[in-house]
Amino acid sequence: MLSSNKLGEPVFQFLAGNFHQDIDSPEQALQQLLTEGSKEYLESAIVFLTDFIDGECSEIEKNEYIQYCADGVYFPAGLEPIQWLCQVIEQIRKSLHTK
């Protein structure tokens, strides 16, 4: 089971720090991250986010954890939070080819 008490873990820090209720939109927050994030940070984000997605917890637990971390964010219609996070990882990968 995923713990909501792991405030220091990279997945929580990534989601809570970039995707929260004070952002205009998740898309805008992602573009800001891609523009301002260092290549090294974005590369490490791919690793820890992929490890999270590939982890042993159920998809339901992962969806709940993503929603908890990205408090106040509305995910695009028709997408589960884990599907959205997979798209975020893919966009980070694509952006690294241009950095």
N, C-alpha and C positions, 0 to 999 in steps of 0.2 A: 504494500500500500504506500502511496505517495504521502509524504508528510508536508503539511503546510507550514511547518515550523523551521524549515531550512532556508532562512532568509539569506544565508551566505552562498547558497549553491548557485552555480552559473546560470541554470535555466531560469530560476526565479529572478535573479538580477537582470538578465537579458529582457525577460518579458515585463517585469514590473518597472524597469528603468526606461524602457522604450515605448511600451504600449500600456497606457493608463488612462484614466478618465479625463485628464487635462489635455490630451492631444485632440487635434481637430479631426483626424481620421487615421485609421491604421495604415492606410496607403501613404499618407503624408509622413507619418512617423517612420515608416520603412524607408522612404526616399531620403529622409534626413539621416537616418542611420547609415545608409549606403554611401551618402555623400561625405559624412563627417567621420565615420568609423575607419580606423586604421585597417590596413590589409591584414595585419597580424590578428587583430581582434576578430575581424569577420571570418578569417580562416578557423580560428579557435571556436567561434560560435557555430560554424557548420559541424564541427566535431561534437561539441557537447549537446547540441540540439538533435543531431542524428542519433547519438547514444541514447538520449531520452526517448526518442520515438521508437527505437529498436529495443528498448528495455522490456523487462518482463511484466510490468504492470498491465492491467487490462486497458483497453481503449477507453472505456468509461472513466476509469481513474485518471488517465492522461488528459482527457477532455476536461474533466472537473478541475484538474490541477492547472491547466492552461487558463481556464476561465478565472480561477482564483488569482493567479499571478497577474494576469492582464485585466485587473479589476476595472469594470466600467467600460470595457471595449466591446463594441458590437461587431461580431464577425459577419462577413458577407453572407447574404441569404443563401441557403442551401449548402453551406459548408460547415462541417463540424470543426471545432477548434484545432484538432490534430491535423485535419486536411489543410486548414489555413496555415498552420505552422510548417507543413511540408512545402507549401507554396512560398513561404518566406525563405526557407532554406534554399529553394531553387533560385529565387531572385538574388539571394546573396551570392550563390555560385556564379550566376551570370554576371553580376557586377564585378566579381573578382577578375574576370577575363579582360575587363577594361581598365583596371587599376594598374 
